[in-house]
Amino acid sequence: MFSLHQSPPPLVHPDGQQVMELIPEPFLILDGDHRVVAANQAAADLFSQTRGMLMGQGCQELLFGLSGACPGDDACPLTLQPGEVRVSEQRVEARNHQGRSRPLKIRLSRMAGDAEGLVGLQLLAENGGQESKGAETSQVVGRSSAMSRLMHVVERVAPTSATVLLLGESGVGKERVAEHLHRCSERADGPLVVVDCSALGEQLIEAELFGYEKGAFTGADRRKIGLFEAAQGGTLFIDEVGEMPLAMQSKLLRALEASRIRRVGGTDYIDVDARVVAATHRDLGAMVARGEFREDLYYRLAAFPVDIPPLRERREDIVALAEHFLEQAGGAHQLPLSRSVAELLTEYPFPGNVRELKNIISRAAILAGSGPVLPEHIAFQSRQGPAAPPAREDREMRADGNTLPFPPPRRTRNGLTRERIRAALEASDGHRAEAAQRLGVSERTLYRHLQRLSEVD
Ligand SMILES: Nc1ncnc2c1ncn2[C@@H]1O[C@H](COP(=O)(O)OP(=O)(O)OP(=O)(O)O)[C@@H](O)[C@H]1O
């Protein structure tokens, strides 16, 4: 059978078309401008169009649900270097007649011996073509030029061993991008282990990251493997690294430099092979200047910084994200969103970024019930007009809006007190997502705090 890695068709003539029909997966050939010049029947079926209708359609419209021509070499995730073959996992907005899109893995390859820059696209459905919940929930939605550029960069750095630092306001999708980076790396079959420094007290961080030996401290009644070890062969995602205490920063640096750790209370060093991806919403450079963050660790972590822009700076993504969340909330029958709702959403500045949009849509889906989502179902959490981006230092205070019943707390390690969490949960009728929004933290952070509090009880 024809394989992309063996002998792809040099040009698209009738014989080439016949060869393409032998490929069981949907297969497209795009020209140098990323417009379809050939497609097999499986691709036509996937897009619910005829092969003739697919001809001439551009990558933006067909694959990413955007209007306009291909943004060009640097910004298009389909750009390949000569001879490059890449498997790139990304959401293809392959809408069928019900308006549903599905997660697909794309194998890209430049056509051997071609001078025209023809690109072959093999579209590999996940789970035998069924929409998989896992893939669905870890998709990075959004094909604005800012996100396209970002995904391009992330997919380039993913196969390397570089330490990556993800920067961006709260709720922009740092963890989501970290998941994507892991899935695109050669460690994808290994574990992705997440540690949130803002949810751990000073002493706990070391024990969590490096583990401990039995008897290392009161309560250590057995040996515990740390998260570095748990991430062997995979990726360790250190979230909110700016919250890490200085003493712990030196230990982390040593572990990164030497690729080995020592459990708390242990004497032996243990080799670790974990790729580290860190994230923060803080300005680490400013923290270094104030002596709050170690300069050497900063340079080690920021070997490859990736800035994720706030949602207000990539408004083209808002509708695609909203429809994705609506589908996730069981509202596939409410797709596509009406023009009035789309306009309402794209005018709002989303101080809480993608997380805020997700909460708004989940609520709207419930309010709309079996009918379409209407403008009156959209309840913004902050009615502030478009604002100038806050100074980095202020972002954490304003990230989720400033008209909440109480001001969002500073996200220091001990910032979430029992009383604040209880008040937020009461005000949200026990809904964790909403309580997290009120507190200005991620759901996962709130969950970890709740777990810790229940352990103390
Ligand atoms: N591009 C995206 N596509 C789909 N879902 C997204 C995207 N970006 C963010 N989300 C969703 O929005 C929510 C917030 O994203 P995430 O937790 O990754 O943000 P974050 O920047 O890590 O936030 P924090 O700094 O508060 O930890 C999550 O539910 C996530 O799944």
The ligand as an ORCA input file, in Angstrom:
! r2SCAN-3c Opt
* xyz 0 1
  N      -7.224     27.003     23.235
  C      -8.049     26.345     24.042
  N      -8.860     25.396     23.546
  C      -9.736     24.739     24.336
  N      -9.860     24.962     25.654
  C      -9.074     25.894     26.202
  C      -8.132     26.629     25.437
  N      -7.487     27.497     26.244
  C      -7.993     27.307     27.464
  N      -8.942     26.341     27.464
  C      -9.740     25.897     28.612
  O      -9.903     27.038     29.442
  C      -9.693     26.730     30.808
  C      -8.499     27.500     31.337
  O      -7.323     27.051     30.674
  P      -5.969     26.665     31.452
  O      -6.260     26.043     32.790
  O      -5.107     25.903     30.520
  O      -5.416     28.140     31.674
  P      -4.124     28.608     32.472
  O      -3.522     29.697     31.677
  O      -3.250     27.413     32.776
  O      -4.775     29.176     33.807
  P      -4.078     29.410     35.252
  O      -2.956     30.391     35.019
  O      -5.178     30.018     36.066
  O      -3.632     28.071     35.739
  C      -9.486     25.224     30.864
  O     -10.743     24.609     31.106
  C      -8.998     24.895     29.471
  O      -9.309     23.595     29.151
*
